[in-house]
């Protein structure tokens, strides 16, 4: 079930366990001002991966349509999480989860860079806009995760035209932003789950 992004509190986002990915630089490694930084916190809870977002709200317009699974969500204000398993880029299994402050989401399972094998997956998502920041909690079925060991990175995108910003937890090479580089993601270890870290 998806709750629309609204004004007001979203209680219980600060869990004591898990791993935080700080979105604290541009895609190519330049540090961000404190006000533009965000965090994606991951925690395994039984058969669920809890994904908690705390990020600046930039006021971009919401995607058309009601909250829920939304194609091409990366064209809007969004925070993205990538979790990859082992393997070479041409065959690496990975999960991409995109969350918007307005309650829209996109979840994709891939086998190889940009090779989608499952899309339109519905998430349990709560999102709330709180003046200049937004927070969200998504419940991702553990079965959607690739096999371990895991690697992960988080990203954020906002703005339009030449002012569009691509932000990251890990810098990525290339002439333009390209988040689909799972071989460059750092190891991820979560309590209750296997993987180096």
N, C-alpha and C positions, 0 to 999 in steps of 0.2 A: 504494500500500500504506500502511496506517495502522498505526503502532506505538502500543500502549496507553500512556497516561501512566503513568509509574512513577517510583519513587524512583531517583535516580542521575543521572550526568552526561549532558550532551548536547554532545559536542565539536563544534568547528568552527562555532559560530554567529556569531562575530565576524568578518565579512568586511571587507576594507579599503575597498571601494567601495560606492556606493549612497546611499540617503537615509533618514534616521531621522525618524520621526514620534513626538514625545514626548507621551504621554498624561499630562498634567501639570495638568489642571484638571477641574472638574466640567463637565457638559454646558452649564451657563449661565455658565461663565467664572471661577468661584471657584478660586483656586490650591489644589493638593493638597499634603499633607505628603509629604516625600521617600519615606517608606516605602510610600505608596500609588501612586506613579508607575510607569508602565511605558513600554516602547519597542517600536515596530514598525519594523523595518529592512527596506527594500526594495532589491533588487538584480536587475538584468536579467543573466541568464547564458544567452546564446544565445536559444533559444525558450522559456525558462522565467523566470518572475518568482519569485525567492526571497523568501519572507516569513518574517522571523525575529522572534519574540516573546520579550521578557524582561519579566515582569510579576509582581507580588505574587500569592502563592497565598493565598486567603482561606478555603479549606477547605469551600467549598460542596459538597454531594453531587453526584456525577456524574449525567449524564442516564441514564435507563434504556436498556438495550440495549448492545450491544458498540460499541467505538470504530468510527468511520467516518461516512458521511453521516448526519446526524441532523436531522430536521425540528424546527422551533421551538427551535433551540439557544439563541436569545437569551433564553430563559426561565431559563437556567442561568449559571454563571460562565463568562465568555467574553471574548475580545478580538476586535474586529471591524475589518476594513479595507474601505473603500469607495474605488474608483477610478472616476472619471467621465470621460467624453469631452465633446466640445462639444455644445451644444444647450440649448434651453429645458427647464425642469423637466418639461413634459408629454411630452417626447420624448427626453430625454437618456439615452444608453446608459450603464449603469454596472454594475460588478461588485461584489458584496458577498461577502466571505469572513469566516466566523466560525470561530474556533479555540478549543477548550477545553483545559484542562490535562490532561484525561483521555484525549485522543486523538480526541474527537468533532469533527466539523466540518460546516459548511454552506457551500456555494458557490452563489450565485444570480447569473444574468445578468438584467438588467432593461433595459427600454426605456420610459423615463418613470418618474416617482416611484411606487414600489411596484408597478409593472407587470412581474411576473415573466414572462420568456420562456423561461428554462431553469433547472431546479433539480435537486437530487440529484446534482450533479456530484461525482465522487470525486477526492479529492486524495491526493497522496503527502505524508503528515504524520508527523513524529516529534515527540513531546512528552514532557517529563520534569518531574516535580515534585521540587524540591530544597528541602525543609523549608518555608521561607517564601516562596519564589519558584518560578515555573515558566518554562520556556523551551520554545520550539517552533520547528520549521522546516517550512514547507509549500512545495511546489513547484507553482506555478500555471502552467498552459500559457499562453504569451504570447497565443495565439489567443483566449483568453477575455477579454482586455482590450478595452475599447472603443477606437475610433479616437482618436488624439491630436488636439489637445493634451490632456494629462491634468490632472485635479485629484484630490486625495486627502485623506482624513482617517482617523484611527484612533480607536477607542472601546473602552471596557471596561465590563463590567457585572458586578456581584456582589452577594450578599446576598439577602434575602427580605423581603417585606412592606414596611412603612414604612421599614425600614432599607436597602432596595435602593439601590445606588449606580450612577449613570450618569456615566462619566468620558469625557473627550474630549481630542483634540489641538488642537481648534479650538472655541471657544464657538459655540453655535447658539441663535437666538432661539426664543421660544414659551413657552406656559404650562407645558409638560411636555416631557420629553426626546423628541426626534424626530431620529434620525440621518439620515433620508432627506431631506436638504436639499443635494443635490449642487451647486447653484448657489453655495453658501457655502463650498465646500471650496477651499483654496488651491491654486495651480498646483503640479504635480509634474513634475520633470525628472529622468530617470534616465540615467546613463551608458550609452550603447548604444541609447538610445531617444529619439524626438522628444518635443517638448513644451516649453512655456515654463518658466522656473524660475529 
